[in-house]
Amino acid sequence: MGSKKRPKLIKGMPSAVVLSILIHGALFLLAGMLVVFTVVKKEEKKFVPPKAVERPKMKLRKPKVKVKKSAKPKPTTRIVTKVNRASMPNIQLPEMSGMTDGLAGGIEGFNLMPDFGEVSIMGSGHSIGNDFAGKFYDFKRDRSGRPIPYSLDAYRDIVRKFIKSGWKTSVLSRYYQSPNRLYATTFMIPPVLSSIAPSAFGEHTEGNYWMVHYKGQLVHKEGITFRFVASGDEILVVRVNGEIVMGVAWLSDESQILGDIWSSSSADSRKYWMGNNTAVIGDWITLEPGVPLDMEVIMADDGGQACLMLAVEEEGVEYERRVRGGPIFPVFKTAEPSHELLDAIYKNLVRGDVCLTNGPVFCDYDSRRGSAIPVSKGIAPPAAVPAEPDSILRTWTSMDGKTMEGELVTVIADKVVLKTAQGKQRKVPLAQLSAEDREYIELTRPPEFDISFGRQVNPVFSILEGSASGLTVAYDYRAKVKLEQKSTGSYNHELYVEFFAIGGEIHGDQYILLDRQKSHFMPSKENQRSHHFSGKSVELPNFTLDDIHRGIKESGYLVTVTDSRGKIIQHSASSKRLLKNLENLKNLPVGAYMDEYCIRVFPTGPKATRY
């Protein structure tokens, strides 16, 4: 019996295990399904944010592509690098003082990069509203600034095609256009080097085969009937309200350039000299009061010398006559010229060719007539007032509050020698005086310096075929000042150093303020009790035009050292008159012309050589 019961127990055990396994397996399966579903749902949530992020990324790529497609090359940079600096020889002028630094290398182009806040005869970098906006075109380069074949005939054909197209700028689209704009209130360019145009627009390129296109409005407050009078070397054309009213070119080539475009009907045309050729008379124009008309001007030149002068003749007005014959017509202008603009014109203008300060002003607001700026003929200044001496009677205060009156005589070691009003000398320990008195003593005993004024001069070469031609047309000038303490002792106060760099006319007797700079320092061991600083780069023109050597040369300097009280403690000058006329000198802006008394005047123009 026992043997029969044992198999039942053995057989029953596997059945229970199997059942248990099945139950647990079902539970695991159910739990696994729940886990799988949960994980899947979590994964779906994770994929939602990436899809949202991808959409803005795709949108951001399109503008980047568009910007790249629309980006243009930088023609200015490309042109500057055309000139090989290494091929330019260095030229050193004689030093003005003991400071010598040699040259920094050749300068490419006719001019340095201009400051567009300054005024030039081509216009200013800032508009005043009633001016003409000018664009510079270079027919030697394509629109990207790359050199292209060119010739005199090709250049003239481009200008003619532009005029005959109705002045459509699309005709010029394949040629280089400067990104810079100039705004002109007058068109008065006396005989100058043709490089003046690219230089004024900041373009380092040859001064030939260029054109400037100005656009603006012609208006007069009261109404006026007038006509233009112009001289052109090589091309100057004016269009008013869509019609050409003036066209002039170099006399021997005028019929070829403008013959079938426009010609003067006046019997006085080509009768009187203006600039380097005879003047052409334009058509009569009547302006209604305050009614503006569109006006455009083109000026173009083939190189060498340029002369583009636009004046006006008002109906019924008699003008002053020149000694050599012909009326002195007033220049065309939309505003009274500033002193700076008058300077820029006068230094290249033969006096009596035109009048810069009289005549109508073409604007729709009241504008005064007559001379723009009165200029002194050079009146001698009053006698200089003697400087107040440092050694005077003053009240001295000791640390314990006691006072005495005396004059500072000297300092010996750690004692101060004072002289009373009765003439007796007393020695007072320096340490017993108040802080104010000790500071006064230090200020009255400043250090003595060696003052050196020097300059760095680099030749500026003309550009021909993209490289230096070897013709020096100007010098890049930079003034430099250095102070070195030569006396012993410390000085714990700021010192203020100022210099005035003076130039002189090559073809005249006037002077010019080339540069003025200030600096300050305190002598110390760290700076080796010395100080030095430089001025800005200034261009000194130096060239021959119409057999006249013209330009600016360095002429002198003044350096002053001032203490914290505003008193000049030391100076160095090339001429005593500069210190004597320091107050006049301080009233002049940099670039102003002046006489020997440092009173502002106009520059000397060239003499007439053609008539």
KASUL-V329834 format. One record per residue. SS is DSSP state (hx for helix, st for strand, lp for the rest). PSI is psi in radians with two decimals (none if undefined). NEAR is the number of other C-alpha atoms within 10 Angstrom. Layout:
ss=SS psi=PSI near=NEAR
ss=SS psi=PSI near=NEAR
//
This chain:
ss=lp psi=-0.70 near=5
ss=hx psi=-0.67 near=6
ss=hx psi=-0.40 near=7
ss=hx psi=-0.58 near=8
ss=hx psi=-0.56 near=9
ss=hx psi=-0.76 near=10
ss=hx psi=-0.59 near=10
ss=hx psi=-0.76 near=10
ss=hx psi=-0.73 near=10
ss=hx psi=-0.71 near=10
ss=hx psi=-0.65 near=10
ss=hx psi=-0.56 near=10
ss=hx psi=-0.76 near=10
ss=hx psi=-0.59 near=11
ss=hx psi=-0.74 near=11
ss=hx psi=-0.70 near=11
ss=hx psi=-0.76 near=11
ss=hx psi=-0.78 near=11
ss=hx psi=-0.71 near=11
ss=hx psi=-0.70 near=12
ss=hx psi=-0.75 near=12
ss=hx psi=-0.76 near=12
ss=hx psi=-0.83 near=12
ss=hx psi=-0.63 near=12
ss=hx psi=-0.71 near=12
ss=hx psi=-0.71 near=12
ss=hx psi=-0.75 near=12
ss=hx psi=-0.70 near=12
ss=hx psi=-0.77 near=12
ss=hx psi=-0.75 near=12
ss=hx psi=-0.67 near=12
ss=hx psi=-0.70 near=12
ss=hx psi=-0.70 near=12
ss=hx psi=-0.72 near=11
ss=hx psi=-0.76 near=12
ss=hx psi=-0.83 near=12
ss=hx psi=-0.68 near=12
ss=hx psi=-0.76 near=11
ss=hx psi=-0.76 near=12
ss=hx psi=-0.76 near=11
ss=hx psi=-0.68 near=11
ss=hx psi=-0.68 near=11
ss=hx psi=-0.65 near=11
ss=hx psi=-0.68 near=9
ss=hx psi=-0.59 near=10
ss=hx psi=-0.53 near=11
ss=hx psi=-0.19 near=10
ss=hx psi=-0.86 near=10
ss=hx psi=-0.72 near=9
ss=hx psi=-0.65 near=9
ss=hx psi=-0.65 near=10
ss=hx psi=-0.57 near=10
ss=hx psi=-0.57 near=10
ss=hx psi=-0.61 near=10
ss=hx psi=-0.88 near=10
ss=hx psi=-0.47 near=10
ss=hx psi=-0.72 near=10
ss=hx psi=-0.62 near=9
ss=hx psi=-0.55 near=10
ss=hx psi=-0.37 near=10
ss=hx psi=-0.55 near=10
ss=hx psi=-0.83 near=10
ss=hx psi=-0.60 near=10
ss=hx psi=-0.70 near=10
ss=hx psi=-0.72 near=11
ss=hx psi=-0.71 near=10
ss=hx psi=-0.73 near=10
ss=hx psi=-0.68 near=9
ss=hx psi=-0.63 near=9
ss=hx psi=-0.18 near=8
ss=lp psi=2.39 near=9
ss=lp psi=2.73 near=10
ss=lp psi=2.89 near=11
ss=lp psi=1.61 near=11
ss=hx psi=-0.60 near=19
ss=hx psi=-0.80 near=16
ss=hx psi=-0.69 near=12
ss=hx psi=-0.62 near=14
ss=hx psi=-0.69 near=17
ss=hx psi=-0.69 near=15
ss=lp psi=-0.05 near=13
ss=lp psi=-0.58 near=15
ss=lp psi=2.29 near=21
ss=lp psi=1.86 near=14
ss=hx psi=-0.65 near=14
ss=hx psi=-0.39 near=9
ss=hx psi=-0.10 near=13
ss=lp psi=2.20 near=19
ss=lp psi=2.63 near=14
ss=lp psi=2.44 near=16
ss=lp psi=2.27 near=15
ss=lp psi=2.25 near=12
ss=lp psi=2.84 near=13
ss=lp psi=2.47 near=8
ss=lp psi=2.53 near=15
ss=lp psi=-0.54 near=16
ss=lp psi=-2.87 near=12
ss=lp psi=-0.09 near=11
ss=lp psi=2.03 near=16
ss=lp psi=2.29 near=15
ss=lp psi=0.03 near=13
ss=lp psi=-2.85 near=15
ss=lp psi=2.69 near=15
ss=lp psi=0.00 near=10
ss=lp psi=2.94 near=16
ss=lp psi=2.72 near=21
ss=st psi=2.24 near=23
ss=lp psi=2.71 near=24
ss=lp psi=2.99 near=28
ss=lp psi=-0.72 near=30
ss=lp psi=2.88 near=26
ss=lp psi=2.91 near=20
ss=lp psi=2.14 near=13
ss=lp psi=2.79 near=15
ss=lp psi=2.05 near=13
ss=lp psi=0.00 near=17
ss=lp psi=-0.24 near=9
ss=lp psi=2.83 near=13
ss=st psi=2.34 near=23
ss=st psi=2.95 near=25
ss=lp psi=-0.16 near=21
ss=lp psi=-0.18 near=24
ss=st psi=3.10 near=24
ss=st psi=2.78 near=24
ss=lp psi=-0.10 near=21
ss=lp psi=2.41 near=16
ss=lp psi=2.51 near=15
ss=lp psi=0.06 near=12
ss=lp psi=-0.97 near=13
ss=lp psi=1.01 near=19
ss=lp psi=-3.11 near=25
ss=st psi=2.19 near=25
ss=st psi=2.22 near=23
ss=st psi=2.39 near=24
ss=st psi=2.39 near=19
ss=st psi=2.26 near=25
ss=st psi=2.40 near=24
ss=st psi=2.00 near=26
ss=st psi=0.12 near=25
ss=st psi=-0.10 near=22
ss=st psi=2.66 near=21
ss=st psi=-3.11 near=19
ss=lp psi=-0.37 near=20
ss=lp psi=-0.03 near=16
ss=lp psi=0.08 near=20
ss=lp psi=2.48 near=13
ss=st psi=2.48 near=18
ss=lp psi=2.80 near=10
ss=lp psi=2.51 near=9
ss=lp psi=2.83 near=12
ss=lp psi=2.96 near=12
ss=hx psi=-0.79 near=12
ss=hx psi=-0.70 near=10
ss=hx psi=-0.75 near=13
ss=hx psi=-0.79 near=21
ss=hx psi=-0.64 near=19
ss=hx psi=-0.66 near=13
ss=hx psi=-0.80 near=17
ss=hx psi=-0.77 near=24
ss=hx psi=-0.74 near=17
ss=hx psi=-0.70 near=15
ss=hx psi=-0.79 near=16
ss=hx psi=-0.80 near=19
ss=hx psi=-0.27 near=12
ss=lp psi=-0.05 near=12
ss=lp psi=0.44 near=13
ss=lp psi=0.72 near=18
ss=lp psi=2.11 near=12
ss=hx psi=-0.28 near=11
ss=hx psi=-0.43 near=10
ss=hx psi=-0.47 near=15
ss=hx psi=0.12 near=19
ss=lp psi=-0.45 near=12
ss=lp psi=-0.08 near=12
ss=st psi=2.79 near=21
ss=st psi=2.38 near=21
ss=st psi=2.22 near=23
ss=lp psi=2.44 near=19
ss=lp psi=-0.26 near=14
ss=lp psi=2.61 near=14
ss=lp psi=2.51 near=21
ss=st psi=2.61 near=23
ss=st psi=2.05 near=24
ss=st psi=2.45 near=28
ss=lp psi=-0.08 near=26
ss=st psi=2.76 near=23
ss=lp psi=1.46 near=22
ss=st psi=1.59 near=25
ss=st psi=1.67 near=25
ss=st psi=3.04 near=28
ss=st psi=2.05 near=24
ss=st psi=3.01 near=20
ss=st psi=2.46 near=20
ss=lp psi=-0.30 near=24
ss=lp psi=-0.18 near=25
ss=hx psi=-0.62 near=19
ss=hx psi=-1.01 near=28
ss=hx psi=-0.61 near=25
ss=hx psi=-0.79 near=20
ss=hx psi=-0.57 near=27
ss=lp psi=0.09 near=26
ss=lp psi=0.45 near=21
ss=lp psi=2.11 near=27
ss=lp psi=1.49 near=27
ss=lp psi=2.97 near=27
ss=lp psi=2.59 near=25
ss=lp psi=0.83 near=27
ss=lp psi=2.78 near=26
ss=lp psi=0.91 near=23
ss=st psi=2.87 near=24
ss=st psi=2.48 near=25
ss=st psi=2.26 near=23
ss=st psi=2.00 near=18
ss=st psi=2.48 near=22
ss=st psi=2.41 near=18
ss=st psi=-2.74 near=21
ss=st psi=2.52 near=19
ss=st psi=2.11 near=22
ss=lp psi=2.65 near=24
ss=lp psi=2.36 near=23
ss=lp psi=-0.84 near=18
ss=lp psi=-0.21 near=15
ss=lp psi=2.55 near=15
ss=st psi=2.61 near=17
ss=st psi=2.19 near=14
ss=st psi=3.07 near=19
ss=st psi=2.70 near=19
ss=st psi=2.59 near=22
ss=st psi=2.19 near=24
ss=st psi=2.74 near=33
ss=st psi=2.43 near=31
ss=st psi=2.17 near=31
ss=st psi=1.55 near=27
ss=lp psi=-0.60 near=22
ss=st psi=2.33 near=25
ss=st psi=2.14 near=25
ss=st psi=2.43 near=23
ss=st psi=2.34 near=21
ss=st psi=2.27 near=19
ss=st psi=2.20 near=17
ss=lp psi=0.64 near=13
ss=lp psi=0.00 near=13
ss=st psi=2.39 near=12
ss=st psi=2.19 near=20
ss=st psi=-0.11 near=20
ss=st psi=2.36 near=24
ss=st psi=2.23 near=29
ss=st psi=2.49 near=31
ss=st psi=3.05 near=27
ss=lp psi=2.30 near=19
ss=hx psi=-0.82 near=17
ss=hx psi=-0.32 near=8
ss=hx psi=0.07 near=13
ss=hx psi=-0.73 near=16
ss=hx psi=-0.62 near=15
ss=hx psi=-0.63 near=13
ss=hx psi=-0.81 near=21
ss=hx psi=0.07 near=19
ss=lp psi=-0.77 near=13
ss=lp psi=0.17 near=10
ss=lp psi=-0.86 near=13
ss=lp psi=2.58 near=16
ss=lp psi=2.65 near=20
ss=lp psi=2.54 near=16
ss=lp psi=0.06 near=11
ss=lp psi=2.41 near=12
ss=lp psi=-0.32 near=9
ss=lp psi=-0.04 near=12
ss=lp psi=2.42 near=16
ss=lp psi=0.51 near=17
ss=lp psi=-0.56 near=14
ss=lp psi=2.59 near=18
ss=st psi=2.52 near=18
ss=st psi=2.06 near=30
ss=lp psi=-2.28 near=27
ss=lp psi=0.29 near=24
ss=st psi=3.14 near=20
ss=st psi=2.68 near=17
ss=lp psi=2.61 near=24
ss=st psi=2.47 near=28
ss=st psi=2.32 near=26
ss=st psi=-3.01 near=25
ss=st psi=2.67 near=16
ss=st psi=2.45 near=14
ss=st psi=2.35 near=14
ss=st psi=2.17 near=12
ss=st psi=2.28 near=18
ss=lp psi=2.63 near=14
ss=lp psi=2.11 near=13
ss=lp psi=0.11 near=16
ss=lp psi=1.98 near=14
ss=lp psi=2.59 near=18
ss=st psi=2.51 near=15
ss=st psi=2.42 near=14
ss=st psi=2.42 near=19
ss=st psi=2.57 near=22
ss=st psi=2.34 near=21
ss=st psi=2.43 near=22
ss=st psi=2.30 near=26
ss=st psi=2.67 near=29
ss=st psi=2.65 near=28
ss=lp psi=0.04 near=20
ss=lp psi=2.95 near=17
ss=lp psi=-1.83 near=14
ss=st psi=2.47 near=20
ss=st psi=2.52 near=27
ss=st psi=1.95 near=26
ss=st psi=1.71 near=27
ss=st psi=2.24 near=26
ss=st psi=2.00 near=27
ss=st psi=3.14 near=25
ss=st psi=2.67 near=21
ss=st psi=2.02 near=24
ss=st psi=2.38 near=18
ss=lp psi=2.29 near=13
ss=lp psi=0.09 near=8
ss=lp psi=2.30 near=9
ss=lp psi=2.32 near=11
ss=lp psi=2.70 near=15
ss=lp psi=2.51 near=12
ss=st psi=2.57 near=12
ss=lp psi=2.67 near=13
ss=lp psi=-0.64 near=8
ss=lp psi=0.08 near=10
ss=lp psi=2.43 near=10
ss=lp psi=2.67 near=17
ss=st psi=2.69 near=19
ss=lp psi=1.71 near=22
ss=lp psi=2.55 near=26
ss=st psi=2.63 near=22
ss=st psi=2.69 near=26
ss=lp psi=2.32 near=25
ss=st psi=2.59 near=24
ss=lp psi=0.01 near=23
ss=lp psi=2.69 near=19
ss=lp psi=2.26 near=23
ss=lp psi=2.45 near=17
ss=lp psi=2.89 near=12
ss=hx psi=-0.64 near=18
ss=hx psi=-0.72 near=18
ss=hx psi=-0.70 near=20
ss=hx psi=-0.73 near=20
ss=hx psi=-0.81 near=23
ss=hx psi=-0.59 near=20
ss=hx psi=-0.82 near=21
ss=hx psi=-0.60 near=19
ss=lp psi=-0.22 near=20
ss=lp psi=0.02 near=20
ss=lp psi=2.29 near=24
ss=lp psi=2.12 near=20
ss=lp psi=2.33 near=16
ss=lp psi=-0.14 near=18
ss=lp psi=-0.85 near=21
ss=lp psi=2.95 near=23
ss=st psi=2.24 near=18
ss=lp psi=-0.34 near=25
ss=lp psi=-0.17 near=18
ss=lp psi=3.10 near=17
ss=lp psi=3.06 near=22
ss=lp psi=2.64 near=23
ss=lp psi=2.11 near=23
ss=lp psi=1.55 near=27
ss=lp psi=2.94 near=21
ss=lp psi=0.45 near=18
ss=lp psi=2.90 near=13
ss=lp psi=2.33 near=11
ss=lp psi=2.29 near=14
ss=lp psi=2.63 near=13
ss=lp psi=2.96 near=12
ss=lp psi=-2.93 near=12
ss=lp psi=2.32 near=14
ss=lp psi=-0.77 near=15
ss=lp psi=2.14 near=12
ss=lp psi=2.41 near=9
ss=lp psi=2.28 near=12
ss=lp psi=2.56 near=12
ss=lp psi=-0.06 near=12
ss=lp psi=1.22 near=14
ss=lp psi=2.37 near=11
ss=lp psi=2.35 near=11
ss=lp psi=2.82 near=12
ss=lp psi=2.84 near=8
ss=lp psi=2.50 near=8
ss=lp psi=2.49 near=9
ss=lp psi=2.25 near=7
ss=lp psi=2.48 near=6
ss=lp psi=2.52 near=8
ss=lp psi=2.24 near=8
ss=lp psi=2.68 near=7
ss=lp psi=-0.67 near=13
ss=lp psi=1.67 near=14
ss=lp psi=2.82 near=13
ss=st psi=2.29 near=15
ss=st psi=2.88 near=14
ss=st psi=2.19 near=11
ss=st psi=2.48 near=19
ss=st psi=2.28 near=17
ss=st psi=3.00 near=17
ss=lp psi=-0.43 near=11
ss=lp psi=0.12 near=9
ss=lp psi=-0.12 near=9
ss=lp psi=2.60 near=9
ss=st psi=2.76 near=12
ss=st psi=2.69 near=12
ss=st psi=2.30 near=15
ss=st psi=2.98 near=22
ss=st psi=2.34 near=19
ss=st psi=2.16 near=21
ss=st psi=-1.00 near=15
ss=st psi=3.07 near=15
ss=st psi=2.16 near=16
ss=st psi=1.97 near=11
ss=lp psi=-2.05 near=8
ss=lp psi=0.38 near=10
ss=st psi=2.60 near=16
ss=st psi=2.31 near=22
ss=st psi=2.06 near=18
ss=st psi=2.53 near=23
ss=st psi=2.15 near=20
ss=lp psi=3.01 near=16
ss=lp psi=-0.42 near=12
ss=lp psi=-0.02 near=7
ss=lp psi=0.03 near=10
ss=lp psi=2.52 near=9
ss=st psi=2.43 near=16
ss=st psi=2.45 near=14
ss=st psi=2.21 near=15
ss=st psi=2.26 near=15
ss=st psi=2.33 near=15
ss=hx psi=-0.62 near=19
ss=hx psi=-0.32 near=13
ss=hx psi=-0.18 near=15
ss=st psi=2.74 near=21
ss=lp psi=2.83 near=16
ss=hx psi=-0.64 near=14
ss=hx psi=-0.72 near=10
ss=hx psi=-0.71 near=17
ss=hx psi=-0.67 near=15
ss=hx psi=-0.71 near=13
ss=hx psi=-0.74 near=13
ss=hx psi=-0.74 near=17
ss=hx psi=-0.74 near=14
ss=hx psi=-0.54 near=19
ss=hx psi=-0.12 near=14
ss=lp psi=1.08 near=14
ss=lp psi=2.79 near=18
ss=lp psi=2.81 near=19
ss=lp psi=2.40 near=14
ss=st psi=2.63 near=17
ss=st psi=2.09 near=14
ss=st psi=2.10 near=24
ss=st psi=2.25 near=18
ss=st psi=2.14 near=26
ss=st psi=-3.04 near=21
ss=st psi=2.76 near=24
ss=st psi=2.26 near=21
ss=st psi=2.21 near=27
ss=st psi=2.41 near=23
ss=st psi=2.52 near=28
ss=st psi=2.11 near=28
ss=st psi=2.65 near=23
ss=st psi=2.74 near=25
ss=st psi=2.31 near=23
ss=st psi=2.15 near=16
ss=lp psi=0.65 near=14
ss=lp psi=0.11 near=19
ss=st psi=3.02 near=20
ss=st psi=2.34 near=24
ss=st psi=-0.21 near=14
ss=st psi=-0.11 near=15
ss=st psi=2.04 near=14
ss=st psi=2.13 near=18
ss=st psi=-0.12 near=22
ss=st psi=3.03 near=23
ss=st psi=2.40 near=27
ss=st psi=2.03 near=19
ss=st psi=2.34 near=21
ss=st psi=2.06 near=19
ss=st psi=2.62 near=24
ss=st psi=2.44 near=21
ss=st psi=2.45 near=20
ss=st psi=2.33 near=17
ss=st psi=2.34 near=19
ss=st psi=2.17 near=18
ss=st psi=2.24 near=17
ss=lp psi=-0.21 near=12
ss=lp psi=2.83 near=12
ss=lp psi=2.94 near=8
ss=lp psi=2.76 near=10
ss=lp psi=2.78 near=14
ss=lp psi=1.90 near=16
ss=lp psi=0.80 near=12
ss=lp psi=2.63 near=15
ss=lp psi=2.47 near=14
ss=st psi=2.49 near=20
ss=st psi=2.13 near=18
ss=st psi=2.34 near=24
ss=st psi=2.43 near=16
ss=st psi=2.65 near=24
ss=st psi=2.08 near=24
ss=st psi=2.21 near=24
ss=st psi=2.38 near=24
ss=st psi=2.94 near=22
ss=st psi=2.64 near=22
ss=st psi=2.43 near=22
ss=lp psi=-0.66 near=19
ss=lp psi=0.17 near=18
ss=lp psi=-2.98 near=15
ss=lp psi=0.06 near=12
ss=lp psi=2.86 near=20
ss=st psi=2.96 near=30
ss=st psi=2.44 near=27
ss=st psi=1.81 near=24
ss=st psi=-0.74 near=30
ss=st psi=2.69 near=22
ss=st psi=2.15 near=22
ss=st psi=2.64 near=18
ss=st psi=2.68 near=15
ss=st psi=2.94 near=14
ss=st psi=2.72 near=16
ss=st psi=2.93 near=15
ss=lp psi=2.13 near=17
ss=lp psi=2.32 near=22
ss=lp psi=2.99 near=13
ss=lp psi=-0.59 near=9
ss=lp psi=-0.70 near=8
ss=lp psi=0.28 near=11
ss=lp psi=0.52 near=10
ss=lp psi=0.74 near=19
ss=st psi=2.90 near=19
ss=st psi=2.44 near=18
ss=st psi=2.60 near=16
ss=st psi=2.86 near=14
ss=st psi=2.83 near=18
ss=lp psi=-2.90 near=19
ss=lp psi=2.81 near=14
ss=lp psi=2.27 near=16
ss=st psi=2.34 near=17
ss=st psi=2.25 near=23
ss=st psi=1.77 near=23
ss=st psi=2.51 near=20
ss=st psi=1.67 near=19
ss=st psi=2.95 near=17
ss=st psi=2.23 near=13
ss=st psi=2.27 near=14
ss=lp psi=0.72 near=15
ss=lp psi=0.30 near=8
ss=st psi=2.17 near=14
ss=st psi=2.07 near=12
ss=st psi=2.84 near=21
ss=st psi=-2.81 near=21
ss=st psi=2.43 near=22
ss=st psi=2.72 near=22
ss=st psi=2.48 near=19
ss=st psi=-0.53 near=17
ss=st psi=-2.98 near=19
ss=st psi=2.84 near=24
ss=st psi=2.25 near=21
ss=st psi=2.24 near=23
ss=st psi=2.51 near=20
ss=st psi=2.11 near=22
ss=st psi=2.46 near=17
ss=lp psi=-3.07 near=18
ss=lp psi=-0.24 near=11
ss=lp psi=-0.12 near=9
ss=lp psi=0.24 near=10
ss=lp psi=2.32 near=14
ss=st psi=2.05 near=15
ss=st psi=-0.32 near=16
ss=st psi=2.68 near=17
ss=st psi=2.87 near=17
ss=st psi=2.32 near=18
ss=st psi=2.65 near=17
ss=lp psi=-0.32 near=16
ss=lp psi=2.46 near=12
ss=hx psi=-0.48 near=10
ss=hx psi=-0.44 near=13
ss=hx psi=-0.77 near=22
ss=hx psi=-0.64 near=19
ss=hx psi=-0.57 near=17
ss=lp psi=0.55 near=19
ss=hx psi=-0.72 near=15
ss=hx psi=-0.68 near=11
ss=hx psi=-0.72 near=16
ss=hx psi=-0.67 near=21
ss=hx psi=-0.40 near=12
ss=lp psi=-0.09 near=11
ss=lp psi=2.42 near=17
ss=lp psi=2.70 near=15
ss=lp psi=2.34 near=17
ss=lp psi=-0.12 near=17
ss=lp psi=2.53 near=21
ss=st psi=2.62 near=25
ss=st psi=2.85 near=26
ss=lp psi=-2.93 near=19
ss=lp psi=-0.29 near=15
ss=lp psi=0.19 near=18
ss=lp psi=0.58 near=28
ss=lp psi=2.35 near=22
ss=st psi=2.36 near=26
ss=lp psi=3.05 near=20
ss=lp psi=2.69 near=23
ss=lp psi=2.85 near=25
ss=lp psi=2.20 near=21
ss=lp psi=2.91 near=17
ss=lp psi=2.76 near=20
ss=lp psi=2.68 near=13
ss=lp psi=2.26 near=15
ss=lp psi=-0.16 near=10
ss=lp psi=-0.28 near=9
ss=lp psi=none near=10
//
